Amino acid sequence: MNDLLQLAVAAHGGIRRWSDFFKLEAALSLGGTLAQACAPDAPPKTVWLIADLYKPRVVWTPDDGDRMATDADWGPDYTAWFSGDAAWPDLIQPFLYTYPGFACEEIAPWEEGGEQWRRLRIAHPDDQGAEQLAYFGPEGLLRRLDYQLAADGSLPCASYTGGYRNVDGIVVPTRRLIFARDAHGQRLPQPPLFTIDIEHIAFA
């Protein structure tokens, strides 16, 4: 584990505390321009999920808790992003990057918001060519994550995190704003494609 990843993991609660848990439960409030476009028929605003911390497995239910969410609830484009494969990594960063097979390299820092953010280039073991950039503030908390929202790489995005809260010793962001970005890494000046607010989260 390199120095930056060590700092990030410690800032988010530490690997020892993380190893005490096996799953999480969360309630997410979803919004944004792309979310609305994908689900024009007023999808549930809040969804509940249970996630395994060590396997990409997420179970979703709408806010009424009576039935499982399906493509019919939100539309195929909407659920394609908010599926287990997409949601699972966001819920467990930066601990995910310590899992077997991940390759991390610190690259040149980035100036934004009056701060200098250290950057970590991340290669995922199960997707050759899928590369992400994680940006960390001076204290080690995740500020931003760059990735491709569309599977074909046609929608480069920057996901900004905030609203950090300590939950059973794990420091988690309760707010994500996902913007389109240009080829130079700059956030495009438009409303967020997706917003994700964590209304409840618990580890077990």
C-alpha positions in Angstrom: 0.0 0.0 0.0 1.5 3.3 -1.0 1.7 6.4 1.2 -1.3 8.2 -0.2 -3.5 5.1 0.1 -2.3 4.6 3.6 -3.3 8.2 4.5 -6.7 7.8 2.8 -7.5 4.5 4.5 -6.5 5.9 7.9 -8.6 9.1 7.4 -11.7 7.0 6.6 -11.4 5.0 9.7 -8.5 2.6 9.2 -8.3 -1.0 7.9 -8.5 -2.5 11.3 -11.9 -1.0 12.0 -13.1 -1.8 8.5 -12.2 -5.4 9.0 -14.7 -5.6 11.9 -17.6 -5.4 9.4 -19.0 -7.6 6.6 -22.0 -5.7 5.2 -23.7 -2.3 5.2 -27.3 -1.1 4.9 -28.1 2.3 3.4 -31.0 4.5 2.3 -30.1 6.7 -0.7 -32.0 9.6 -2.1 -31.4 9.9 -5.9 -31.7 12.9 -8.2 -30.0 14.8 -11.0 -30.7 15.7 -14.6 -29.7 12.3 -16.1 -31.7 10.5 -13.4 -34.8 12.5 -14.2 -34.3 11.9 -18.0 -33.9 8.1 -17.5 -36.9 7.9 -15.2 -39.5 10.5 -16.3 -42.4 8.7 -14.6 -41.3 9.7 -11.1 -39.3 6.8 -9.7 -39.0 6.2 -6.0 -36.9 9.1 -4.5 -35.4 6.9 -1.8 -34.1 3.4 -2.3 -32.8 1.0 0.4 -29.9 -1.4 -0.2 -27.9 -4.1 1.6 -24.3 -4.5 0.3 -21.6 -7.1 1.0 -18.3 -5.3 1.8 -16.1 -7.9 0.1 -18.1 -9.0 -2.9 -19.9 -6.9 -5.6 -23.3 -7.9 -4.3 -26.1 -5.3 -3.7 -29.8 -5.9 -3.0 -32.1 -3.0 -3.7 -35.6 -2.2 -2.7 -37.8 0.8 -3.3 -38.7 3.1 -0.4 -41.9 1.2 0.4 -39.8 -1.9 1.2 -42.4 -4.3 -0.2 -40.8 -5.4 -3.5 -37.5 -5.5 -5.3 -36.5 -2.7 -7.6 -36.4 -3.8 -11.3 -35.8 -2.2 -14.7 -39.5 -1.6 -14.9 -39.3 0.7 -11.9 -36.7 3.1 -13.3 -36.0 2.2 -16.9 -33.0 0.2 -18.2 -30.6 3.2 -18.5 -31.3 4.3 -15.0 -30.8 0.9 -13.4 -27.7 0.2 -15.5 -25.9 2.8 -13.4 -27.5 2.2 -10.1 -26.9 -1.5 -10.3 -24.8 -3.5 -7.9 -21.8 -3.3 -10.1 -21.8 0.5 -10.2 -23.0 1.3 -6.7 -20.9 -1.2 -4.8 -17.5 0.5 -5.4 -18.8 3.9 -4.4 -20.0 2.6 -1.1 -16.7 1.1 0.0 -14.0 3.5 -1.2 -11.1 3.9 -0.4 -11.0 0.5 1.3 -11.8 -1.1 -2.0 -8.4 -0.1 -3.3 -6.7 -2.3 -0.7 -8.4 -5.5 -2.1 -6.4 -8.1 -4.0 -5.7 -7.2 -7.7 -6.0 -3.4 -7.5 -3.0 -1.4 -8.7 -2.6 2.1 -7.3 -0.1 4.8 -8.3 0.2 8.3 -7.0 0.4 10.9 -9.8 0.9 14.7 -10.0 -1.4 16.7 -7.6 -4.4 18.8 -8.7 -5.5 22.3 -7.7 -9.2 22.8 -7.1 -11.4 24.7 -4.6 -8.4 26.5 -3.1 -6.7 23.2 -2.1 -4.1 20.9 -3.5 -5.5 17.4 -3.9 -3.2 14.4 -4.1 -4.3 12.0 -6.8 -4.2 8.2 -7.0 -4.5 6.4 -10.4 -6.4 3.1 -9.9 -6.5 0.1 -12.2 -9.3 -2.4 -11.5 -8.4 -6.1 -11.6 -11.7 -7.2 -13.3 -11.7 -4.6 -16.1 -8.6 -4.1 -18.1 -8.5 -0.5 -19.3 -11.0 0.7 -16.7 -8.9 3.4 -14.9 -10.0 5.8 -12.3 -8.5 8.8 -10.6 -9.2 9.4 -6.9 -8.5 12.9 -5.5 -7.8 13.3 -1.7 -7.7 16.4 0.4 -4.8 17.3 2.8 -6.4 15.2 5.6 -6.8 12.2 3.3 -10.6 12.3 2.7 -11.8 11.5 -0.8 -12.8 14.7 -2.6 -13.5 13.6 -6.1 -13.4 10.5 -8.3 -13.0 10.5 -12.1 -14.4 7.6 -14.1 -16.4 6.7 -17.2 -20.1 6.7 -16.4 -21.0 4.9 -19.7 -19.6 1.5 -20.3 -18.2 2.5 -23.7 -16.3 5.5 -22.2 -18.5 8.1 -23.9 -19.4 9.9 -20.7 -16.4 10.9 -18.6 -17.6 12.1 -15.2 -16.3 13.6 -12.0 -18.0 12.5 -8.7 -17.6 15.0 -5.8 -18.0 13.7 -2.3 -18.8 15.7 0.9 -20.9 15.7 4.0 -18.6 13.3 5.8 -20.0 11.6 8.9 -18.4 9.1 11.4 -20.5 5.9 11.4 -19.3 3.3 13.9 -15.7 4.4 13.4 -15.9 4.6 9.6 -15.9 8.1 8.0 -18.3 8.1 5.1 -19.4 10.8 2.6 -23.2 11.3 2.7 -23.3 13.5 -0.5 -22.2 12.8 -4.0 -22.6 15.2 -7.0 -21.7 13.6 -10.3 -20.8 16.0 -13.2 -19.7 15.5 -16.7 -16.1 16.5 -17.3 -14.0 17.5 -20.4 -10.9 15.9 -21.8 -8.7 18.1 -19.6 -10.3 16.9 -16.3 -12.4 20.1 -15.8 -15.9 19.8 -14.5 -18.4 21.1 -17.1 -20.5 24.1 -16.0 -23.9 22.4 -15.9 -26.1 20.9 -13.3 -25.1 17.4 -11.9 -26.1 14.3 -13.9 -26.7 12.5 -10.7 -27.0 13.4 -7.0 -26.8 10.8 -4.3 -27.6 11.6 -0.7 -27.2 9.0 2.0 -30.0 9.4 4.4 -29.1 6.4 6.5 -26.1 4.0 6.7 -25.1 1.3 9.2 -22.4 -1.3 9.2 -22.6 -4.8 10.6 
